[in-house]
């Protein structure tokens, strides 16, 4: 600021904010020069020092650049560089009572930090001549400002003003809430840097405003985790399955593939016993059409294990709810194939009941119900009340007992999950990153509709 004053390129103005606004002119009319525009260098330096010392009240004086009050670009009509504001700063406290305007600070911050290309959204295109003017007058390293269209993603908001409302009003748990479109939120949800970079490369940089479907971001992380995430079996809504003809007390170890996309990840041993947990959705006492999972009299394949056939159920005497499925198994089908060649239409996952780890699983969905919440009259009215579902009492295979926050897995047939920092020894918490495609869910939804 002192450098520009000494060069005759800045001056202290006594006009009020309203007077500055009124004298700036319009798109079709030039502005009027301030009567204080031609103060001497000595007077301007003295006034700036007194502004800095806190001698003047807010709104009484500003420091303005001396450019061109007739410029067709209104940003070049002697823009304000410093204003008086007697308010404590969250870092510097009360040491300063004059604060720089964004356009004055922008280029200098970029230059000081060694930025070569300053990427801005389109609304800064008209500010670029001012960005360049300040840097040229100061004679410092000159980054190049490039403007591009703001990224808009469906079913969320990216405005910092709106995001801070979500945090402050308690709609989310914080800036790292896995539903938030922040890097901290995406990291906690289980998104990988590679998936985010892939997403950015796919959408590219454009000058035109557009809306990117969040399904593309989900596709990128699903594609990346499919290649790198180890597989485990986890039962989110457990239902007990008892194999009646399996020897009591016997435990076998089944060999399971860690990742079919990467043979170098090897295999693991999964314990198998007489009592298992299966998903509630994998059993229907009265199966609808095209339902091929477990039901009375039908046979399914237990992943990596045996064929089992349902021979009965146990119900809660009070509620009538099914609490246990009774089955028999075929010992000759270990590994998932029958010597007689009979075909099985469905394979379900399971966890050995005596060996299972209990965990909390948090199922995250889109934050908003509408694709474009920004365009609704009340954007918060379209918040999804079911964007988070907490499941307690989930059962996970014991291979994950040493998992650390940030570790990612595919729960077979359920989706991709990440260990949350809320986990503690003996109490794992998993966040669902993204679901798998579920053909049956689509059929069931279509039937219900």
C-alpha angles and dihedrals in degrees: 000000000000089000092055093046090052089049091052091247099115138039142182111251126202095197116118120243090258092050091049090050093049094047095049093082128213138276089275101034128057121238127250122248116245115250086233094054096101100049115142122265090246093053092047092050091049093049093047091052090050091048088053091049092055097247095135131060126244114282095017098099141013136181111238134188115242104227123125127318090194096053114131086226106076090204089069095054097107098296121207114258102179133017131186114252119165098201129119116256120225090236109024099033113202097338092107131044097172119070131193121242117240097253091051094048099038101075095038092052090050091048095047091050092049095245112171099186121027109203114204137170120259097266088071094060092094089048094057095088089056091045088054094044095055093048093046093050092049092046094221132137106302119219119198116245114217123184127210138168118282114256113247119188123192122251095018141064126238100188109117089214090058095040091055089052089055090052098042094045093050098244087130132024096246144303090303094050104135090236092060120098090227124115088244091052094046091048092051091048090055104259113152125224088239092057092050092048090049089052091050092049092050096051095040126188120300140175094219123081112247142163119239116206113241086222087075092057089048090049091053095053092042090052092048097045091047087066100041111025118096115231123241134166117247129171112210100184104027126213119180117242119191121194103213098196095044113105113260113244094017118130125187129187115229120202111235129187114242095207125354089201093059119038091187089071088070128197139297137210117249119193117237125194144162093274120054140171119233132175116275088228090059092070131060122176089201105027120208121226115295092017106138102171125096120318134144110303096006128114127222136177119249107219110262090352137063144318112262130190125206112238100168150335138237117222134197104256092218103044103021089231116149108247100169138026117210118211144166124220135214108232090201092065099067109148093028105283130104120223090219091055097240114162125235119202099203140041120196132188126236144176127221106251098218092048102038122118116226114230144168116240123197115204111204124197133178114307093227133042095214124064093229109034090164090066096053122098092241107025094189091056089072095056110132108245089199098049090118128041119178117208118194126190095036115158123225130182114262096246089087096055092111095045116140130211108281095029111134130211141171110234098211113253091358110070144257120316137186129205109249124223088239087075119111134183108298093007116079121189120197129194119207107236097186136335129244121245108274115201093184093052089056091051092047092049092048091050092049091050 
